Amino acid sequence: MNVLILSCGTGGGHNAAGAAVQKQLQKQGHQVVMINPYQLKSNRLAGVIDKVYIGLVQKNSTLFGFVYRLGELYRRLPFPSPVYYINRKMAYILQEYLLRHPADVIITPHLYPAEIITNMKKMGMEVPPSIFVATDYACIPFTEETDCDDVVIPSEKLIPEFRKYGIPKEKLYPLGIPTADTGVERISPEEAKRQLGLDSAKEYLLIAGGSMGAGALEEVVEILYRVRSLHKCKLIMVCGNNQQLYSRLQKRYADKIELVGYTDKMPLYLKAGSIFITKPGGLSSTEAAAARIPLIHICPIPGCETKNMQFFKKTGMALAVTNPKEELTAAVLSLQKQENRKKMIQCQEKYVPGTAAAQLGQLVEEGKK
């Protein structure tokens, strides 16, 4: 079977979910290609889309939240969104690509390609069966105007929300958010520390802001550095693609904490860490829950990440800290208690079994029978 995965670089989660699906389907013996559809038009267009989005998140998350709320309001109107119309021209470009590279199924872990597919259908173009994979714990604005054949969502608890926005129940598959099988879960924390060059005798508090390194993380590091001093832990700060954040922290903390830029070894860090403090990205939070590490959510980007934080708090998979100065130290101390850690990990096992990629692979194959 030939499978086409369409994703974008507006944050690492979409591409990471796509890569997890690609790896699973290749394991099942299928031919899989993953592309950014906007690169079919030009690399410059794809770069601009990614850069504008990431820049908005990193430099003005408040404005991003305002845009998200506008989307929430706009979805009440009886006509398609600007996102839909912007992607109309891409329909012809993707059609031309599919004529040259036929696909048996299209999978997209991003809303924008789903809008392209929807345009193609409404314009009478022939489109292979399509699957939209939601990578946040919410029905984000304009999902309801897309027309993919199946919609994979993170949890059955979200079915009412997706139904509320008009997604037919028969299209909904609560399989979870796909994460890669890295094999790291089969090694010990001590071995993970060894592979990372860390001291196996120490405990590590792991902090990250997602692939974009966003959020008020400098304040978080300052607070946790004091906690680290009291409890003989060491901080590991993963800055992602945020070079400015990395440079500022390097000047201030030098050798006092472990600083990491963008890394492909995040599964090892999750295994080595005793507590993970991060903003509530959909994919990164799912990876953390799948790694069974006690989790604290901080600094959500207003919008979908706020919804992610609420979902993880409600299901017991994470603690939610909205005011780091007043709440973060207590949250860390709470998760140093064995009974609290055990209870949280049990919730993670219940709601994120870690089988989403395999179940999606099964859905793809069953759809072609």
Helices and strands as residue ranges (DSSP letters): E 2-6, H 12-27, E 31-35, G 37-40, H 43-59, H 61-74, H 82-86, H 88-100, E 105-108, H 111-122, E 130-133, G 143-145, E 150-152, G 156-158, H 159-164, G 169-171, E 172-173, G 184-186, H 189-196, E 203-208, H 217-231, E 233-238, H 243-253, G 254-256, E 258-260, H 266-272, E 275-278, H 282-291, E 295-297, H 304-314, E 319-320, H 324-335, H 338-351, H 356-367
